[in-house]
């Protein structure tokens, strides 16, 4: 006997995003901190871009990479939050199939780009502290532009198989995504075919791409710390450490929630779904919100320019 409650369809034209399953009654309240964080992220990153653009003394590799980070943060949060808020505020849960895949591609691409920018910033700190006399000759504007282009191309190309594979799968189980945005694994789980290729490739991106980025950053900072603690005076050591603390804080706020979200999606069957989705949302919102605050507070040049801007 056929099940009358089962929807029989193939390749739906729209998906249904549930938001945060189990917390539907609290969607409006959850939207308050989310929208606040988004406003802070937009204002903070635009202020960083404005300060670097208008202050000639900040036209250097470190601040160029910081501008790349600000643009990536703005793009990452904007790719998901407007739709997320429309779910929370207006119960607008439908999303077109092509729009869903486009959102999935961009949010994962910008995430990989951000990881690459952190590697570039670690390289900049390594050259500045370990080879200070050669910093301006190694990291010229041309080299910085090439690094930025490589980061963008890597992010776009590495995630492209996500999109190509997701488009080819037949979707005949359901069109309901128990998530607040089109996350790769959440979409692929709806396919009624063997999707192990997508799962394995997603795991490859997490472990090899981001894993290699984290290894490179760790090696860079081991060399940086060795160089710092070999400095002759305490003041010199503290000054060198201050230039790295903001970068380390930004790295931790980006990688820790991201790794937790990726691994629990695959292996955390006992993690409550609403908790996992809240962490996944925080992963997209916390770094764009905190990065301009971290760099604004910890970087004296930006802090001084910001104070002059407001006092003027």
N, C-alpha and C positions, 0 to 999 in steps of 0.2 A: 504494500500500500504506500502510495507516495505521501510524502510529508508536505502538507499544505502550507506550513510555515517556512519552508525552505525556498529561498529566492534562486531561481535558475536563470543565469545570464552569463554572457561571455563578454569580456573587455568592456566594462562599464564606461560611460562617458564622464561620469563624475564619481568622486569618492566622498565619503562622509567622515569628517574629523570629529571625534568625540570630545576633544579638549582634554580634560583630566578625568578619566573614568573613575567613578566613585566619589568624586568631589564636585559634581555638577551643581549642587545647591550652593556651593561656596565660590563659584566662578567669578561673581561680581567682586567679592572680597579679595580673591586672589589677583584679580586684575589691577587692584590699587597699587601694590608694590611693584608689579610687573611694569605698569605704565610709568610709574615714578622712576624706576631704574632706566627705562628706555629714554625718558626725557633727559635724565642726567647723562646718559651715554651720548645722546645726540649733541647736547650743549657742550659737554666736556670735550668731545673729540673735535667739534668744530672750533672750539677755543684753542685747542692745541694746534690745529692747522693754521688758524689765523695768526697766532703768536709766532710760529716758525716762519710763516710767509712774510710777516712785517718786520721781523727782527733780523737784520743782516748778520749779526754775530752768531745766530743759530743755524746758519746755512752751512752745515757740515754733515758727515755721514751719519752720526748718531741721530740727529734730528730728522734727516731724510728718512731713515728707517722708522723713526717714530711716527712720521706723517703717513708712511705706508701702513703702519699698524692702525692708525686712526681711521684711515679710509676702509681698511678691511673690517675693523670693528663696526663701523657704521653700516657697511654692506651686510655683514653677518647678522646683525640684530634686525635690520630692516627687511631682510628676506623672509623672516618668520613672524615677527611680533605684530605687524598690522593685521594679518589674518588671525593670529591667536586672540587678539583683543576683540575682533569682530565675533569670534566664537563666544568669548566670555560676556560681551555686552549685548549682542543682538541675536545670539544663538544661530549665527550664519555659518553652518557647518559644512555646506557643500563646497567642493573645490573641483574644478575641471581637471580631467585626467592629465592633459598636457601641462596645465598650471602646476599640478602636484609634482610631476616629474621635473619641471623647471625649478620649482622651489627646492626639491631634493638635490638637484645638481648644484645649484648656487650655494646653498648652505654648506654642503660638504666641500665644495671647491674653496670657498672662503676660509673654511676651517683649516684645510691643508695649507693654504696661503699664509695664514696667521702662524702656523707652526714653522713654515719656512722663514718668515720674517724674524721670529725669535732666534733662529739659527744665525741669520745675518747679523742680528744685534749682538749675539754672543761673539761672532767673528770680529765685529767692530771693537768690542770691549777687550778681546784678546790682543788685537793689534795695538790698541791704544795703551794698554798697560804693559804688555810684554815687549813691544817694539815701538815705543813712543816716538822715537826720532824718525821712523819710517812711515808713520801713520798716514800723513798727508800724501805721501808718494804711492803707498799701496792702495789705499781706498780713495781714489780720485772720483770725481763726479761721474766719469764714464764707467768706471768699475761699479759704482753704486747703482747706476742705471741698469747695467747688465745684470747685476744680482737681482734687482727688482723685477726685471723682465723674466729671468729664470724662475723666480718664485711664482709669478703669475702663470707662466706656461706649465710649470710642474703641477700647480693646483688644478688647472683646467684639464690637463691631459690625464692625470692620475684618476680623476673622478669620472672621466668620460665613459669608461666601461660600465659604471653604475647605471648611467642613463641608457646606454645601448642595450644592456641586458634587461633592464626593467621594462623597456618598451616591447621587447620580444616575448615576454612571458604572457601566457593566457591567464586572465583573471576571471575565475568562475566560482569562487567560494563565496565571497561577500565583498561589498564595496565599502565596508565600515573599517576605518583605521582607528584603533584605540590609542590615539595620540593627539597632540595639539598642533603638530605640523607633520609634513611628509618626510619622515625619517626613513633612511634607506631600508633597513631591516624590517621596519614596520610595514612598508609597502610590499616588499618582496614576500613576506609571510602570507600575503593574500593570494599569491599565485597558486594555481592548481597544477604545477609541474615540478619537476626536480630542479630546485633552485640552489643546489649546493655550490654551483660555480659562483653565484653572487655572494653567498655567505663566505666562501673561502677567499674570494677576492677582497671582500670587506675586511676580513681578518688580516689579510696581507697588508692592506693599507694601514690598519691600526698598528700592527706589530713591526712592519718593515719601514714604512714611510715615517710615521710618527716615532716609532722606536729608534730608528737611526737618527732622527732629529734630536731626540732626547740624549742619545749617546754622544753625539757631536757636541751638544751644549754642555753635558757633564764633563767631557774631556777638556773643552775650552776653559771651563771654570776651575778645573783642577790645576791647569797651567796658570790661570790667572791668580788663584790663591797662593800657589807656590811663589809666583813673582811678587805678590803683595807682601807675604811674610818674610821675604828676603830683603825688603826695603830697610834702610838703616834706622829710620826714626819712626816713633809711634804716630806722629802727626801725618807723615807720608802714608803710612799703612791705613790710617782711618780715612784719609782723603780718597785713597784708591778704592777702599771698600764702599764708600758712599756712592761712588759712580756705578757700582754693580748691584746694590741692594734693591733699587727700584726694578731693575730688569729681572732679578731673581723672584721678587714678589709677583710680578706680572706672569712669569713662567709658571709658578705654582698655581695661580688662580686659573690658568688656562688648561694645563695638562691634567691636574688631579681630577676635576669633575668630568673632563672629557674621557679619560681612561675608565673611570668608574662607570659612566654611562654606556660606553661601548662594550665593556666586558659584561655588565649585568644584563644587557640586551641579549647576549648570546649564552651566558652561563648562569645568570642569576634567576633561576626559576622560582626560588623561594622569596625573592624580593617583591614586596607589594607593588602592583602596577602603578598606582597613583604616586608612590614614592619615587619609583624609577622615572616617571614622566616629569615630576617636579625637578629632579636632579638634571634631567636632560634639558629642561627649560632654563635652569640656572646656568648650565654650561654655555648657553647662547647669550645670556644676559649679563652674568657677573663679570666676565673679562672686559666687554665693552664699557661697562659702567665703572669698573675699578681702575682700568688702565690710565685714563686721563687724570684721575685723582692721584694714583700712585706716582706718576711722572710729574704731575704738577706740584705735589708736595715734596717729593724727594729730589727733584732736579732744581738746583738753585737758580740756574739761568732762566728757566721757565717761570719759576716762582717769582723771581725779581721782575721779569717782564710783565707778569700778570698783575703784580701789585702796582707797578707804574701805570698800567692800563686803567685800573680802577681808580687810583688816586687822581690821575689826570682827568 
